[in-house]
Amino acid sequence: MDLLFRHNELRRYQKNLAEDSYSAFMEQKILFAEAPTGLGKTDALLGAALTVAEKEDLTVFFLTPKISQHRLGLEVIRGINKKCQRDFSAVDVIGKKHMCIHPALKNADAESFYSICDSLKKKEMCPYCRKAVGYNRMESETAGILFSRIKEKIRNSTHNEMVNECMENEACPYEIMMRMAKDANVIIADYYHIFSPGVREGFLMKTKKDMGKSILIVDEAHNLPKRLREDISATINTGILKKVDAEMGSMGYEAINLSDVLQDWAGKKMGKNNEEKGDVLEFIEKIRENYELGLLNETLLEIGDEYSFKTESKSACLKLASFFDVINYSGEEGFVDIITKKESGYALSRRSLDPSSLSKCINNFHSAAVISATLNPIDMYVDLLGIDKKRALSKVYPSPFPKENRMTLITEGVTTKYSKRVFEEFVKYAQLIERIYSSSPGSVVVFFPSYKVMKSIIPLISIKQMLVQKENSKPHEINEMMHEFKKRKSIMMAVQGGSISEGVDFNNNEIKVAVVAGIALEEMGVEVNAVIEYYDRKFGKGWEYGYIFPAITKAVQSAGRAIRKETDRARVVFMDERYNWSTYRRIMPEDKYIFTRDLEKYMEVFFK
């Protein structure tokens, strides 16, 4: 086969991935692939997909969880066009909210934004939409001329370049982007453009694309099940309901006092624990005693729209309406309702246990590739995502990096097991981390299982050059911390599964030692127990799918931050004796693991 590829030749193992992808796409299969960092998977996948798409007249959808990954996809398309003399067009698609240039919507939250945007368009009051598509025939013709000019100028450009060009022309970037997507060969987008049913329906209709005539590539798919579960979960609390009343009062409406209803109902349901199973539908019935739910929801949307537009603030009314939408969407199976008692009152949640209600749409595509550097065990992802097993293919590719560039240790005698989380154990961790830092020739990153454990250990460590990831850190705070980390030898404290362990690239071998301190097992509670029970009923693997495997995925992702290219050299320390237990080792990557207490000995030998 003659694969489209932007470089002169395919690298080691990259060729295997490209050929396997090509075969899967041609045979209309769904490929699940674990491909380590550095393999060149984006080039391999897009090259194979475009080769098949050109033959079969298909569109390629390339989905990523992070906007920062879109640029690489565009670079691959441009490179293939130049080297292979093709004319593929690609569109960098991000959410409408992130592209909007209307000053009145700049500070709106998600619920407020989409509601107000729709309202402005229906009332023909958005000047930027008028310039992009027009509200009548004459305006549409003028918009068409402007679109042709913009399209020619920003073809195969990033979303930022598109926004800047549209700002100059005072035209809605999202509408321009949607028009460009109609003719695009490749659409680079976020997960929710395909996996959120409401968004997908409008997106495919606007772009005139058909899943059955498209190849789907899902990158960084290890987080997809959890992300989709979050997307169909919702929570309200006493505070939100009190804000609903205040908001309604400020807009001249009578309060509905649902905070009192929640307080009374939840108070009777709660036992001695701070968390109990609940029944959202029972709470809804309490509301129906005084209100017709459909009419109430319409009122909330109207008030929320008006409030957000006038105040440029987040709307509690829209938050409550969104909660009702989730309840209407969800069924009895695959969800758990939870009441939580807090100092400020009560919270009521409906939590999704099953992502397949959203992800099973993958089966509707012509073919697909679901890929990540950590997709082990692959059978779990096939199960959780609801994939047709007759179409599923599984492939695991070895690391392209020299094995001698990495040493992997497991420490004896320490653990973050819940029963061992005592002061003496935290002191052991602090001492080990100090010893590792002092004997390392460069910077160290420590990934803790949770902020709670991290906060227990950090005060016991006496290292001056310490950078600490804060809970709910903003992107600019992470960027500032990364800048400081790269300036000199230092130690960074982060958490497994957080933005630093997955969303940040260390491209210049900044990490000499990556420490995975403990195992990020979820704290047992109503939701975790419900997940385990549900997966046990559905797959017979509750503990594995709902508890053990997700924790090991976080650990492996964190460890992978240390080596990002062939010339990097680093040591990885799994700092918990449980990593040597067969329960965990059997799902960790194949490697030469050294189980030891003498960390300095191996540190000195390795770096010499």
LUMNU-778860 format. One record per residue (C-alpha): residue in three letters; x, y, z; residue number from 1. Coordinates in steps of 0.2 Angstrom, whole numbers, plus 5000, padded with zeros to 4 digits. Layout:
<rec ALA,<X,Y,Z>,NUM>
...
This chain:
<rec MET,<5000,5000,5000>,1>
<rec ASP,<5006,5018,4996>,2>
<rec LEU,<5001,5028,5012>,3>
<rec LEU,<5000,5046,5012>,4>
<rec PHE,<5014,5053,5024>,5>
<rec ARG,<5022,5070,5027>,6>
<rec HIS,<5040,5063,5031>,7>
<rec ASN,<5052,5053,5020>,8>
<rec GLU,<5049,5037,5029>,9>
<rec LEU,<5039,5029,5043>,10>
<rec ARG,<5049,5026,5059>,11>
<rec ARG,<5051,5010,5070>,12>
<rec TYR,<5034,5004,5075>,13>
<rec GLN,<5025,5019,5067>,14>
<rec LYS,<5024,5009,5051>,15>
<rec ASN,<5015,4995,5060>,16>
<rec LEU,<5002,5007,5067>,17>
<rec ALA,<4999,5015,5050>,18>
<rec GLU,<4997,4999,5041>,19>
<rec ASP,<4986,4992,5055>,20>
<rec SER,<4975,5008,5055>,21>
<rec TYR,<4974,5007,5036>,22>
<rec SER,<4968,4989,5036>,23>
<rec ALA,<4955,4993,5050>,24>
<rec PHE,<4948,5008,5040>,25>
<rec MET,<4947,4998,5024>,26>
<rec GLU,<4938,4984,5033>,27>
<rec GLN,<4927,4995,5042>,28>
<rec LYS,<4933,4990,5059>,29>
<rec ILE,<4936,4999,5075>,30>
<rec LEU,<4954,4998,5081>,31>
<rec PHE,<4959,5000,5099>,32>
<rec ALA,<4977,5004,5100>,33>
<rec GLU,<4989,5007,5114>,34>
<rec ALA,<5003,5017,5107>,35>
<rec PRO,<5017,5025,5118>,36>
<rec THR,<5022,5043,5117>,37>
<rec GLY,<5035,5046,5104>,38>
<rec LEU,<5028,5033,5092>,39>
<rec GLY,<5021,5047,5080>,40>
<rec LYS,<5004,5041,5081>,41>
<rec THR,<4995,5057,5075>,42>
<rec ASP,<5005,5056,5058>,43>
<rec ALA,<5002,5037,5057>,44>
<rec LEU,<4983,5038,5060>,45>
<rec LEU,<4980,5053,5049>,46>
<rec GLY,<4990,5047,5035>,47>
<rec ALA,<4981,5030,5035>,48>
<rec ALA,<4964,5039,5037>,49>
<rec LEU,<4967,5051,5023>,50>
<rec THR,<4973,5037,5011>,51>
<rec VAL,<4957,5028,5014>,52>
<rec ALA,<4946,5043,5014>,53>
<rec GLU,<4953,5048,4997>,54>
<rec LYS,<4949,5031,4990>,55>
<rec GLU,<4932,5029,4998>,56>
<rec ASP,<4926,5048,4998>,57>
<rec LEU,<4925,5049,5017>,58>
<rec THR,<4927,5063,5030>,59>
<rec VAL,<4940,5061,5044>,60>
<rec PHE,<4935,5066,5062>,61>
<rec PHE,<4950,5068,5073>,62>
<rec LEU,<4944,5071,5091>,63>
<rec THR,<4956,5076,5106>,64>
<rec PRO,<4952,5081,5124>,65>
<rec LYS,<4963,5096,5123>,66>
<rec ILE,<4963,5111,5111>,67>
<rec SER,<4982,5112,5112>,68>
<rec GLN,<4983,5095,5102>,69>
<rec HIS,<4973,5103,5087>,70>
<rec ARG,<4989,5112,5080>,71>
<rec LEU,<4998,5095,5078>,72>
<rec GLY,<4984,5088,5067>,73>
<rec LEU,<4984,5104,5056>,74>
<rec GLU,<5003,5102,5054>,75>
<rec VAL,<5001,5084,5048>,76>
<rec ILE,<4987,5089,5035>,77>
<rec ARG,<4998,5104,5029>,78>
<rec GLY,<5013,5092,5028>,79>
<rec ILE,<5004,5079,5018>,80>
<rec ASN,<4997,5092,5006>,81>
<rec LYS,<5015,5099,5003>,82>
<rec LYS,<5024,5082,5001>,83>
<rec CYS,<5011,5072,4992>,84>
<rec GLN,<5004,5086,4981>,85>
<rec ARG,<4986,5085,4988>,86>
<rec ASP,<4973,5098,4993>,87>
<rec PHE,<4965,5092,5008>,88>
<rec SER,<4956,5105,5019>,89>
<rec ALA,<4955,5104,5038>,90>
<rec VAL,<4945,5114,5050>,91>
<rec ASP,<4950,5117,5068>,92>
<rec VAL,<4934,5116,5078>,93>
<rec ILE,<4932,5122,5096>,94>
<rec GLY,<4916,5126,5106>,95>
<rec LYS,<4906,5141,5101>,96>
<rec LYS,<4908,5149,5118>,97>
<rec HIS,<4927,5149,5116>,98>
<rec MET,<4926,5158,5098>,99>
<rec CYS,<4913,5171,5102>,100>
<rec ILE,<4918,5189,5100>,101>
<rec HIS,<4902,5197,5106>,102>
<rec PRO,<4906,5208,5121>,103>
<rec ALA,<4890,5205,5130>,104>
<rec LEU,<4894,5186,5131>,105>
<rec LYS,<4912,5187,5136>,106>
<rec ASN,<4909,5183,5154>,107>
<rec ALA,<4894,5171,5152>,108>
<rec ASP,<4896,5153,5159>,109>
<rec ALA,<4891,5138,5149>,110>
<rec GLU,<4873,5137,5153>,111>
<rec SER,<4870,5156,5151>,112>
<rec PHE,<4881,5157,5135>,113>
<rec TYR,<4871,5145,5124>,114>
<rec SER,<4854,5151,5129>,115>
<rec ILE,<4858,5169,5126>,116>
<rec CYS,<4867,5166,5110>,117>
<rec ASP,<4852,5156,5103>,118>
<rec SER,<4840,5170,5109>,119>
<rec LEU,<4850,5184,5100>,120>
<rec LYS,<4850,5174,5084>,121>
<rec LYS,<4831,5170,5085>,122>
<rec LYS,<4828,5189,5088>,123>
<rec GLU,<4841,5193,5074>,124>
<rec MET,<4850,5204,5086>,125>
<rec CYS,<4868,5197,5084>,126>
<rec PRO,<4878,5209,5072>,127>
<rec TYR,<4892,5196,5071>,128>
<rec CYS,<4880,5182,5065>,129>
<rec ARG,<4872,5195,5053>,130>
<rec LYS,<4889,5197,5045>,131>
<rec ALA,<4893,5179,5044>,132>
<rec VAL,<4877,5171,5038>,133>
<rec GLY,<4864,5186,5036>,134>
<rec TYR,<4846,5187,5042>,135>
<rec ASN,<4838,5189,5025>,136>
<rec ARG,<4842,5186,5007>,137>
<rec MET,<4852,5202,5003>,138>
<rec GLU,<4862,5200,5019>,139>
<rec SER,<4865,5181,5015>,140>
<rec GLU,<4872,5186,4998>,141>
<rec THR,<4884,5199,5006>,142>
<rec ALA,<4889,5186,5019>,143>
<rec GLY,<4893,5174,5006>,144>
<rec ILE,<4905,5186,4997>,145>
<rec LEU,<4914,5189,5014>,146>
<rec PHE,<4914,5170,5018>,147>
<rec SER,<4923,5167,5002>,148>
<rec ARG,<4936,5180,5005>,149>
<rec ILE,<4939,5174,5023>,150>
<rec LYS,<4940,5156,5018>,151>
<rec GLU,<4953,5159,5005>,152>
<rec LYS,<4964,5168,5018>,153>
<rec ILE,<4963,5156,5033>,154>
<rec ARG,<4962,5139,5025>,155>
<rec ASN,<4969,5126,5036>,156>
<rec SER,<4973,5139,5049>,157>
<rec THR,<4971,5137,5068>,158>
<rec HIS,<4955,5142,5077>,159>
<rec ASN,<4965,5157,5084>,160>
<rec GLU,<4970,5163,5067>,161>
<rec MET,<4951,5161,5062>,162>
<rec VAL,<4945,5171,5077>,163>
<rec ASN,<4957,5185,5073>,164>
<rec GLU,<4952,5186,5055>,165>
<rec CYS,<4934,5186,5060>,166>
<rec MET,<4936,5200,5072>,167>
<rec GLU,<4944,5211,5059>,168>
<rec ASN,<4928,5208,5048>,169>
<rec GLU,<4916,5208,5063>,170>
<rec ALA,<4909,5191,5058>,171>
<rec CYS,<4905,5177,5070>,172>
<rec PRO,<4920,5165,5069>,173>
<rec TYR,<4909,5150,5074>,174>
<rec GLU,<4897,5152,5059>,175>
<rec ILE,<4912,5155,5047>,176>
<rec MET,<4920,5139,5054>,177>
<rec MET,<4904,5129,5052>,178>
<rec ARG,<4903,5134,5034>,179>
<rec MET,<4921,5129,5031>,180>
<rec ALA,<4918,5112,5039>,181>
<rec LYS,<4905,5108,5026>,182>
<rec ASP,<4919,5106,5013>,183>
<rec ALA,<4932,5100,5024>,184>
<rec ASN,<4941,5083,5022>,185>
<rec VAL,<4946,5083,5040>,186>
<rec ILE,<4937,5090,5055>,187>
<rec ILE,<4948,5092,5071>,188>
<rec ALA,<4937,5094,5086>,189>
<rec ASP,<4933,5090,5104>,190>
<rec TYR,<4925,5075,5111>,191>
<rec TYR,<4908,5083,5114>,192>
<rec HIS,<4906,5088,5096>,193>
<rec ILE,<4902,5069,5093>,194>
<rec PHE,<4898,5062,5110>,195>
<rec SER,<4886,5074,5116>,196>
<rec PRO,<4870,5069,5108>,197>
<rec GLY,<4862,5087,5107>,198>
<rec VAL,<4878,5095,5101>,199>
<rec ARG,<4882,5081,5088>,200>
<rec GLU,<4865,5082,5080>,201>
<rec GLY,<4866,5101,5077>,202>
<rec PHE,<4885,5099,5072>,203>
<rec LEU,<4882,5086,5059>,204>
<rec MET,<4867,5094,5052>,205>
<rec LYS,<4876,5111,5050>,206>
<rec THR,<4892,5103,5043>,207>
<rec LYS,<4881,5091,5032>,208>
<rec LYS,<4892,5076,5037>,209>
<rec ASP,<4887,5058,5039>,210>
<rec MET,<4894,5046,5053>,211>
<rec GLY,<4892,5032,5041>,212>
<rec LYS,<4903,5041,5028>,213>
<rec SER,<4916,5046,5040>,214>
<rec ILE,<4932,5039,5049>,215>
<rec LEU,<4933,5043,5067>,216>
<rec ILE,<4949,5045,5077>,217>
<rec VAL,<4948,5047,5096>,218>
<rec ASP,<4965,5052,5104>,219>
<rec GLU,<4970,5051,5122>,220>
<rec ALA,<4955,5039,5124>,221>
<rec HIS,<4960,5033,5142>,222>
<rec ASN,<4950,5047,5150>,223>
<rec LEU,<4935,5045,5138>,224>
<rec PRO,<4924,5034,5149>,225>
<rec LYS,<4926,5046,5164>,226>
<rec ARG,<4924,5061,5154>,227>
<rec LEU,<4907,5055,5147>,228>
<rec ARG,<4901,5050,5163>,229>
<rec GLU,<4904,5068,5170>,230>
<rec ASP,<4895,5075,5155>,231>
<rec ILE,<4878,5066,5159>,232>
<rec SER,<4880,5069,5178>,233>
<rec ALA,<4873,5084,5187>,234>
<rec THR,<4872,5092,5205>,235>
<rec ILE,<4862,5105,5214>,236>
<rec ASN,<4864,5111,5232>,237>
<rec THR,<4856,5122,5244>,238>
<rec GLY,<4867,5137,5239>,239>
<rec ILE,<4862,5136,5221>,240>
<rec LEU,<4843,5135,5225>,241>
<rec LYS,<4845,5150,5237>,242>
<rec LYS,<4853,5160,5222>,243>
<rec VAL,<4838,5154,5211>,244>
<rec ASP,<4827,5164,5223>,245>
<rec ALA,<4838,5179,5224>,246>
<rec GLU,<4839,5179,5205>,247>
<rec MET,<4821,5178,5202>,248>
<rec GLY,<4818,5191,5215>,249>
<rec SER,<4830,5203,5206>,250>
<rec MET,<4820,5200,5190>,251>
<rec GLY,<4803,5204,5198>,252>
<rec TYR,<4797,5186,5200>,253>
<rec GLU,<4792,5177,5216>,254>
<rec ALA,<4804,5165,5225>,255>
<rec ILE,<4800,5146,5223>,256>
<rec ASN,<4809,5141,5239>,257>
<rec LEU,<4816,5125,5233>,258>
<rec SER,<4830,5126,5245>,259>
<rec ASP,<4818,5124,5259>,260>
<rec VAL,<4811,5109,5250>,261>
<rec LEU,<4828,5101,5248>,262>
<rec GLN,<4833,5105,5266>,263>
<rec ASP,<4817,5096,5272>,264>
<rec TRP,<4817,5081,5261>,265>
<rec ALA,<4836,5078,5262>,266>
<rec GLY,<4836,5080,5281>,267>
<rec LYS,<4823,5066,5283>,268>
<rec LYS,<4833,5055,5271>,269>
<rec MET,<4850,5057,5279>,270>
<rec GLY,<4857,5044,5291>,271>
<rec LYS,<4872,5046,5302>,272>
<rec ASN,<4884,5047,5287>,273>
<rec ASN,<4887,5063,5277>,274>
<rec GLU,<4883,5054,5261>,275>
<rec GLU,<4868,5043,5257>,276>
<rec LYS,<4860,5035,5242>,277>
<rec GLY,<4845,5046,5237>,278>
<rec ASP,<4831,5046,5224>,279>
<rec VAL,<4831,5062,5213>,280>
<rec LEU,<4814,5057,5206>,281>
<rec GLU,<4806,5057,5224>,282>
<rec PHE,<4813,5075,5226>,283>
<rec ILE,<4806,5080,5209>,284>
<rec GLU,<4789,5073,5215>,285>
<rec LYS,<4790,5085,5230>,286>
<rec ILE,<4793,5100,5218>,287>
<rec ARG,<4778,5094,5207>,288>
<rec GLU,<4767,5096,5223>,289>
<rec ASN,<4768,5115,5220>,290>
<rec TYR,<4774,5117,5202>,291>
<rec GLU,<4771,5110,5184>,292>
<rec LEU,<4789,5105,5180>,293>
<rec GLY,<4788,5109,5161>,294>
<rec LEU,<4782,5126,5165>,295>
<rec LEU,<4794,5129,5179>,296>
<rec ASN,<4808,5124,5167>,297>
<rec GLU,<4803,5136,5154>,298>
<rec THR,<4802,5150,5167>,299>
<rec LEU,<4819,5146,5173>,300>
<rec LEU,<4826,5147,5156>,301>
<rec GLU,<4818,5164,5152>,302>
<rec ILE,<4823,5172,5168>,303>
<rec GLY,<4841,5164,5167>,304>
<rec ASP,<4843,5171,5149>,305>
<rec GLU,<4837,5189,5154>,306>
<rec TYR,<4847,5189,5170>,307>
<rec SER,<4864,5183,5162>,308>
<rec PHE,<4861,5195,5147>,309>
<rec LYS,<4858,5210,5159>,310>
<rec THR,<4871,5206,5172>,311>
<rec GLU,<4884,5197,5162>,312>
<rec SER,<4884,5185,5177>,313>
<rec LYS,<4882,5166,5179>,314>
<rec SER,<4864,5161,5181>,315>
<rec ALA,<4858,5149,5195>,316>
<rec CYS,<4841,5148,5186>,317>
<rec LEU,<4850,5140,5171>,318>
<rec LYS,<4860,5129,5182>,319>
<rec LEU,<4844,5122,5189>,320>
<rec ALA,<4836,5120,5172>,321>
<rec SER,<4852,5110,5166>,322>
<rec PHE,<4849,5099,5181>,323>
<rec PHE,<4832,5095,5176>,324>
<rec ASP,<4838,5092,5158>,325>
<rec VAL,<4850,5078,5165>,326>
<rec ILE,<4836,5070,5175>,327>
<rec ASN,<4824,5070,5159>,328>
<rec TYR,<4838,5062,5149>,329>
<rec SER,<4844,5049,5161>,330>
<rec GLY,<4834,5033,5164>,331>
<rec GLU,<4834,5021,5180>,332>
<rec GLU,<4848,5010,5174>,333>
<rec GLY,<4866,5016,5174>,334>
<rec PHE,<4864,5031,5187>,335>
<rec VAL,<4865,5033,5205>,336>
<rec ASP,<4857,5047,5216>,337>
<rec ILE,<4867,5054,5230>,338>
<rec ILE,<4863,5066,5245>,339>
<rec THR,<4878,5074,5253>,340>
<rec LYS,<4877,5084,5269>,341>
<rec LYS,<4888,5099,5270>,342>
<rec GLU,<4891,5113,5282>,343>
<rec SER,<4881,5125,5271>,344>
<rec GLY,<4867,5113,5268>,345>
<rec TYR,<4863,5098,5256>,346>
<rec ALA,<4869,5093,5239>,347>
<rec LEU,<4859,5081,5228>,348>
<rec SER,<4867,5073,5213>,349>
<rec ARG,<4863,5061,5199>,350>
<rec ARG,<4879,5052,5194>,351>
<rec SER,<4881,5042,5178>,352>
<rec LEU,<4889,5025,5180>,353>
<rec ASP,<4889,5020,5161>,354>
<rec PRO,<4897,5030,5147>,355>
<rec SER,<4891,5019,5134>,356>
<rec SER,<4875,5028,5131>,357>
<rec LEU,<4885,5042,5124>,358>
<rec SER,<4900,5032,5116>,359>
<rec LYS,<4891,5018,5107>,360>
<rec CYS,<4888,5031,5093>,361>
<rec ILE,<4906,5025,5088>,362>
<rec ASN,<4898,5010,5080>,363>
<rec ASN,<4889,5021,5068>,364>
<rec PHE,<4905,5027,5059>,365>
<rec HIS,<4912,5019,5044>,366>
<rec SER,<4927,5014,5054>,367>
<rec ALA,<4937,5021,5069>,368>
<rec ALA,<4953,5021,5079>,369>
<rec VAL,<4952,5023,5098>,370>
<rec ILE,<4970,5026,5104>,371>
<rec SER,<4980,5031,5119>,372>
<rec ALA,<4997,5029,5127>,373>
<rec THR,<4988,5020,5141>,374>
<rec LEU,<4974,5009,5135>,375>
<rec ASN,<4977,4994,5146>,376>
<rec PRO,<4967,4982,5147>,377>
<rec ILE,<4960,4986,5130>,378>
<rec ASP,<4945,4974,5133>,379>
<rec MET,<4939,4985,5147>,380>
<rec TYR,<4938,5000,5135>,381>
<rec VAL,<4929,4990,5122>,382>
<rec ASP,<4916,4985,5136>,383>
<rec LEU,<4914,5002,5144>,384>
<rec LEU,<4912,5011,5128>,385>
<rec GLY,<4899,4999,5121>,386>
<rec ILE,<4908,4994,5105>,387>
<rec ASP,<4902,4980,5094>,388>
<rec LYS,<4914,4966,5098>,389>
<rec LYS,<4913,4959,5080>,390>
<rec ARG,<4921,4975,5074>,391>
<rec ALA,<4934,4978,5087>,392>
<rec LEU,<4952,4975,5084>,393>
<rec SER,<4965,4977,5098>,394>
<rec LYS,<4984,4981,5096>,395>
<rec VAL,<4998,4986,5108>,396>
<rec TYR,<5014,4994,5101>,397>
<rec PRO,<5030,4994,5111>,398>
<rec SER,<5039,5010,5116>,399>
<rec PRO,<5051,5017,5103>,400>
<rec PHE,<5063,5023,5116>,401>
<rec PRO,<5079,5015,5121>,402>
<rec LYS,<5076,5004,5136>,403>
<rec GLU,<5093,5009,5144>,404>
<rec ASN,<5087,5027,5145>,405>
<rec ARG,<5074,5023,5158>,406>
<rec MET,<5076,5014,5175>,407>
<rec THR,<5060,5009,5184>,408>
<rec LEU,<5060,5006,5203>,409>
<rec ILE,<5047,5001,5215>,410>
<rec THR,<5050,5005,5233>,411>
<rec GLU,<5049,4993,5248>,412>
<rec GLY,<5042,4998,5265>,413>
<rec VAL,<5030,5012,5261>,414>
<rec THR,<5012,5014,5255>,415>
<rec THR,<4997,5026,5255>,416>
<rec LYS,<4985,5012,5259>,417>
<rec TYR,<4970,5020,5268>,418>
<rec SER,<4974,5010,5284>,419>
<rec LYS,<4992,5016,5284>,420>
<rec ARG,<4989,5035,5281>,421>
<rec VAL,<4997,5040,5298>,422>
<rec PHE,<5010,5053,5303>,423>
<rec GLU,<5024,5040,5303>,424>
<rec GLU,<5021,5034,5286>,425>
<rec PHE,<5020,5052,5279>,426>
<rec VAL,<5037,5055,5287>,427>
<rec LYS,<5044,5040,5278>,428>
<rec TYR,<5038,5048,5261>,429>
<rec ALA,<5045,5065,5265>,430>
<rec GLN,<5062,5057,5269>,431>
<rec LEU,<5062,5047,5253>,432>
<rec ILE,<5057,5062,5243>,433>
<rec GLU,<5071,5072,5250>,434>
<rec ARG,<5084,5058,5247>,435>
<rec ILE,<5079,5057,5229>,436>
<rec TYR,<5080,5075,5226>,437>
<rec SER,<5097,5077,5234>,438>
<rec SER,<5104,5063,5224>,439>
<rec SER,<5096,5068,5207>,440>
<rec PRO,<5106,5078,5195>,441>
<rec GLY,<5091,5088,5189>,442>
<rec SER,<5073,5092,5193>,443>
<rec VAL,<5060,5080,5201>,444>
<rec VAL,<5041,5079,5199>,445>
<rec VAL,<5031,5069,5213>,446>
<rec PHE,<5014,5064,5208>,447>
<rec PHE,<5003,5061,5224>,448>
<rec PRO,<4987,5050,5224>,449>
<rec SER,<4976,5065,5230>,450>
<rec TYR,<4978,5083,5236>,451>
<rec LYS,<4974,5077,5254>,452>
<rec VAL,<4989,5065,5254>,453>
<rec MET,<5000,5079,5246>,454>
<rec LYS,<4995,5092,5259>,455>
<rec SER,<4999,5079,5273>,456>
<rec ILE,<5017,5076,5266>,457>
<rec ILE,<5023,5093,5260>,458>
<rec PRO,<5025,5101,5277>,459>
<rec LEU,<5037,5087,5282>,460>
<rec ILE,<5049,5091,5267>,461>
<rec SER,<5062,5104,5269>,462>
<rec ILE,<5067,5108,5251>,463>
<rec LYS,<5067,5126,5246>,464>
<rec GLN,<5065,5125,5227>,465>
<rec MET,<5047,5118,5229>,466>
<rec LEU,<5033,5121,5217>,467>
<rec VAL,<5016,5115,5222>,468>
<rec GLN,<5001,5112,5211>,469>
<rec LYS,<4985,5120,5219>,470>
<rec GLU,<4968,5112,5218>,471>
<rec ASN,<4958,5120,5204>,472>
<rec SER,<4973,5128,5197>,473>
<rec LYS,<4970,5140,5182>,474>
<rec PRO,<4979,5137,5166>,475>
<rec HIS,<4990,5153,5168>,476>
<rec GLU,<4995,5147,5185>,477>
<rec ILE,<5001,5130,5178>,478>
<rec ASN,<5010,5139,5164>,479>
<rec GLU,<5019,5151,5177>,480>
<rec MET,<5024,5135,5188>,481>
<rec MET,<5031,5127,5172>,482>
<rec HIS,<5041,5142,5168>,483>
<rec GLU,<5049,5142,5185>,484>
<rec PHE,<5052,5123,5185>,485>
<rec LYS,<5062,5124,5169>,486>
<rec LYS,<5073,5138,5175>,487>
<rec ARG,<5083,5129,5188>,488>
<rec LYS,<5084,5112,5197>,489>
<rec SER,<5068,5111,5208>,490>
<rec ILE,<5055,5099,5214>,491>
<rec MET,<5036,5100,5208>,492>
<rec MET,<5022,5093,5218>,493>
<rec ALA,<5007,5087,5208>,494>
<rec VAL,<4993,5074,5208>,495>
<rec GLN,<4990,5059,5198>,496>
<rec GLY,<4976,5062,5185>,497>
<rec GLY,<4978,5081,5186>,498>
<rec SER,<4983,5093,5173>,499>
<rec ILE,<5001,5092,5175>,500>
<rec SER,<5001,5073,5175>,501>
<rec GLU,<4992,5072,5158>,502>
<rec GLY,<4990,5090,5150>,503>
<rec VAL,<5007,5096,5151>,504>
<rec ASP,<5022,5091,5140>,505>
<rec PHE,<5040,5091,5146>,506>
<rec ASN,<5049,5092,5130>,507>
<rec ASN,<5067,5095,5135>,508>
<rec ASN,<5070,5081,5147>,509>
<rec GLU,<5067,5093,5162>,510>
<rec ILE,<5062,5078,5173>,511>
<rec LYS,<5076,5068,5179>,512>
<rec VAL,<5066,5058,5191>,513>
<rec ALA,<5047,5055,5191>,514>
<rec VAL,<5040,5049,5207>,515>
<rec VAL,<5023,5041,5208>,516>
<rec ALA,<5019,5042,5227>,517>
<rec GLY,<5005,5030,5231>,518>
<rec ILE,<4991,5023,5221>,519>
<rec ALA,<4976,5034,5217>,520>
<rec LEU,<4962,5023,5221>,521>
<rec GLU,<4946,5032,5224>,522>
<rec GLU,<4940,5034,5241>,523>
<rec MET,<4926,5022,5245>,524>
<rec GLY,<4909,5030,5245>,525>
<rec VAL,<4892,5029,5237>,526>
<rec GLU,<4897,5033,5219>,527>
<rec VAL,<4912,5021,5219>,528>
<rec ASN,<4902,5007,5227>,529>
<rec ALA,<4888,5010,5214>,530>
<rec VAL,<4901,5009,5200>,531>
<rec ILE,<4909,4993,5206>,532>
<rec GLU,<4892,4985,5209>,533>
<rec TYR,<4886,4991,5191>,534>
<rec TYR,<4901,4985,5182>,535>
<rec ASP,<4900,4968,5192>,536>
<rec ARG,<4882,4966,5186>,537>
<rec LYS,<4886,4971,5168>,538>
<rec PHE,<4903,4964,5165>,539>
<rec GLY,<4907,4953,5180>,540>
<rec LYS,<4923,4964,5183>,541>
<rec GLY,<4917,4977,5196>,542>
<rec TRP,<4933,4979,5206>,543>
<rec GLU,<4944,4979,5191>,544>
<rec TYR,<4934,4991,5180>,545>
<rec GLY,<4928,5002,5193>,546>
<rec TYR,<4942,5003,5206>,547>
<rec ILE,<4959,4996,5201>,548>
<rec PHE,<4962,4999,5183>,549>
<rec PRO,<4958,5017,5183>,550>
<rec ALA,<4970,5020,5197>,551>
<rec ILE,<4984,5011,5188>,552>
<rec THR,<4980,5021,5172>,553>
<rec LYS,<4983,5037,5182>,554>
<rec ALA,<5000,5030,5189>,555>
<rec VAL,<5006,5025,5171>,556>
<rec GLN,<5001,5042,5164>,557>
<rec SER,<5010,5051,5177>,558>
<rec ALA,<5026,5040,5175>,559>
<rec GLY,<5026,5044,5156>,560>
<rec ARG,<5029,5062,5159>,561>
<rec ALA,<5048,5059,5161>,562>
<rec ILE,<5052,5053,5144>,563>
<rec ARG,<5045,5061,5129>,564>
<rec LYS,<5058,5058,5116>,565>
<rec GLU,<5072,5046,5111>,566>
<rec THR,<5086,5056,5119>,567>
<rec ASP,<5078,5058,5136>,568>
<rec ARG,<5085,5049,5151>,569>
<rec ALA,<5075,5048,5167>,570>
<rec ARG,<5072,5037,5182>,571>
<rec VAL,<5054,5032,5187>,572>
<rec VAL,<5050,5028,5205>,573>
<rec PHE,<5033,5020,5210>,574>
<rec MET,<5033,5024,5228>,575>
<rec ASP,<5021,5011,5235>,576>
<rec GLU,<5025,4993,5239>,577>
<rec ARG,<5008,4988,5232>,578>
<rec TYR,<5015,4991,5214>,579>
<rec ASN,<5024,4975,5217>,580>
<rec TRP,<5008,4965,5220>,581>
<rec SER,<5002,4954,5206>,582>
<rec THR,<4985,4963,5207>,583>
<rec TYR,<4993,4979,5200>,584>
<rec ARG,<5009,4973,5191>,585>
<rec ARG,<4999,4962,5179>,586>
<rec ILE,<4991,4978,5171>,587>
<rec MET,<5006,4989,5172>,588>
<rec PRO,<5017,4991,5156>,589>
<rec GLU,<5030,4978,5152>,590>
<rec ASP,<5046,4984,5160>,591>
<rec LYS,<5061,4979,5171>,592>
<rec TYR,<5055,4984,5188>,593>
<rec ILE,<5068,4984,5202>,594>
<rec PHE,<5060,4982,5220>,595>
<rec THR,<5071,4990,5232>,596>
<rec ARG,<5074,5001,5248>,597>
<rec ASP,<5091,5007,5242>,598>
<rec LEU,<5086,5021,5230>,599>
<rec GLU,<5102,5031,5230>,600>
<rec LYS,<5112,5016,5224>,601>
<rec TYR,<5102,5014,5208>,602>
<rec MET,<5101,5033,5206>,603>
<rec GLU,<5120,5034,5206>,604>
<rec VAL,<5123,5019,5194>,605>
<rec PHE,<5110,5025,5182>,606>
<rec PHE,<5115,5043,5180>,607>
<rec LYS,<5134,5039,5179>,608>
